[in-house]
Amino acid sequence: MDVTLHLAQDPDADALLGRSPLALLVGMLLDQQIPMEWAFNGPATIARRMGTDGLDAHEIVAFEPETFARLLADKPAVHRYPGSMAKRIQQLCQYLVEHYDGDAEAIWRDVDSGQELLNRLEELPGFGKQKAQIFLALLGKQLGVRPKGWREAAGPYGEPKSFRSVADITGPESLAKVRAHKQEMKAAAKAARAAKSSGR
């Protein structure tokens, strides 16, 4: 795997995401309750603090949990909730070691269909359906991983130029479009909640 990504908006962090399937998975796992760039910078920060130029599932699993949590909590913290995210990352890596011998790319290397890939992604610790669909769309749109039916399996995130998620971010302009879409979704959800409460 060697692709050019622009998710972290930082050359070194994006270079790691482009060459390391595990780093990309970890970035996707971190992408909740914090800005996208912060999340996808996380893998490079973790690797740097581990003293390596990449991430290895076996090495991460071998860390004593409290030590790994401190590694994420050091300032600047990798996530708003470094303790819980450290636990999730180790759970993800443990799953990869047990099911894929630590090889994250094996998740999508030999899949026959988009639905099969979605099922595999949904089985990952920390990946619900939405996160799995977004990651599937990212694989299809930017990494060329396009098993039969991948767009359908990715749902709305698989639509061309939908600018709904990280799957469509290829630079600052598309990042702004995705951010605007997320703001619109939040505003709509807030309005719906307000309407529901006022109707009681």
SULMOQUI-V814714 format. One record per backbone hydrogen bond with DSSP energy under -1.0 kcal/mol. CO is the residue of the C=O (numbers start at 1). NH is the residue of the N-H. E is the energy in kcal/mol with one decimal. If there is no record, write none. Layout:
BEGIN
co->CO nh->NH e->E
co->CO nh->NH e->E
END
This chain:
BEGIN
co->10 nh->14 e->-3.0
co->11 nh->15 e->-2.0
co->12 nh->16 e->-1.8
co->13 nh->17 e->-1.9
co->14 nh->18 e->-2.1
co->16 nh->20 e->-2.0
co->18 nh->3 e->-2.0
co->20 nh->24 e->-2.0
co->21 nh->25 e->-2.1
co->22 nh->26 e->-2.7
co->23 nh->27 e->-2.5
co->24 nh->28 e->-2.1
co->25 nh->29 e->-2.2
co->26 nh->30 e->-2.3
co->30 nh->32 e->-2.5
co->35 nh->39 e->-2.0
co->36 nh->40 e->-2.5
co->37 nh->41 e->-1.1
co->41 nh->45 e->-1.8
co->42 nh->46 e->-2.8
co->43 nh->47 e->-2.6
co->44 nh->48 e->-2.4
co->45 nh->49 e->-2.3
co->46 nh->50 e->-1.7
co->47 nh->52 e->-2.6
co->56 nh->60 e->-2.2
co->57 nh->61 e->-2.3
co->58 nh->62 e->-1.6
co->64 nh->68 e->-2.4
co->65 nh->69 e->-2.4
co->66 nh->70 e->-2.1
co->67 nh->71 e->-1.8
co->68 nh->72 e->-1.5
co->69 nh->73 e->-1.7
co->70 nh->74 e->-1.8
co->72 nh->78 e->-2.6
co->81 nh->85 e->-2.2
co->82 nh->86 e->-2.2
co->83 nh->87 e->-1.7
co->84 nh->88 e->-2.0
co->85 nh->89 e->-2.6
co->86 nh->90 e->-2.2
co->87 nh->91 e->-2.1
co->88 nh->92 e->-2.6
co->89 nh->93 e->-2.6
co->90 nh->94 e->-2.4
co->91 nh->95 e->-2.1
co->92 nh->96 e->-2.2
co->93 nh->97 e->-2.4
co->94 nh->98 e->-2.3
co->95 nh->99 e->-2.6
co->96 nh->100 e->-2.5
co->96 nh->102 e->-2.6
co->100 nh->103 e->-2.2
co->103 nh->106 e->-1.2
co->104 nh->107 e->-1.7
co->105 nh->108 e->-1.2
co->105 nh->109 e->-1.4
co->113 nh->117 e->-1.9
co->114 nh->118 e->-2.6
co->115 nh->119 e->-2.5
co->116 nh->120 e->-2.1
co->117 nh->121 e->-2.4
co->118 nh->122 e->-2.6
co->119 nh->123 e->-1.1
co->121 nh->124 e->-1.3
co->124 nh->127 e->-2.0
co->128 nh->132 e->-2.3
co->129 nh->133 e->-2.6
co->130 nh->134 e->-2.4
co->131 nh->135 e->-2.4
co->132 nh->136 e->-2.4
co->133 nh->137 e->-2.4
co->134 nh->138 e->-2.2
co->135 nh->139 e->-2.5
co->136 nh->140 e->-2.3
co->137 nh->141 e->-3.0
co->138 nh->142 e->-2.4
co->139 nh->143 e->-1.2
co->139 nh->145 e->-2.3
co->144 nh->146 e->-1.1
co->147 nh->150 e->-1.7
co->148 nh->114 e->-3.3
co->149 nh->153 e->-2.2
co->150 nh->154 e->-1.9
co->152 nh->155 e->-1.2
co->154 nh->157 e->-1.2
co->155 nh->158 e->-1.7
co->159 nh->162 e->-1.2
co->165 nh->168 e->-1.9
co->166 nh->169 e->-1.5
co->171 nh->175 e->-2.2
co->172 nh->176 e->-2.1
co->173 nh->177 e->-1.6
co->174 nh->178 e->-2.5
co->175 nh->179 e->-2.6
co->176 nh->180 e->-2.2
co->177 nh->181 e->-2.2
co->178 nh->182 e->-2.4
co->179 nh->183 e->-2.2
co->180 nh->184 e->-2.2
co->181 nh->185 e->-2.3
co->182 nh->186 e->-2.4
co->183 nh->187 e->-2.5
co->184 nh->188 e->-2.5
co->185 nh->189 e->-2.3
co->186 nh->190 e->-2.4
co->187 nh->191 e->-2.5
co->188 nh->192 e->-2.2
co->189 nh->193 e->-2.2
co->190 nh->194 e->-2.3
co->191 nh->195 e->-2.5
co->192 nh->196 e->-2.1
co->193 nh->197 e->-2.4
co->194 nh->198 e->-2.2
co->195 nh->199 e->-1.1
END
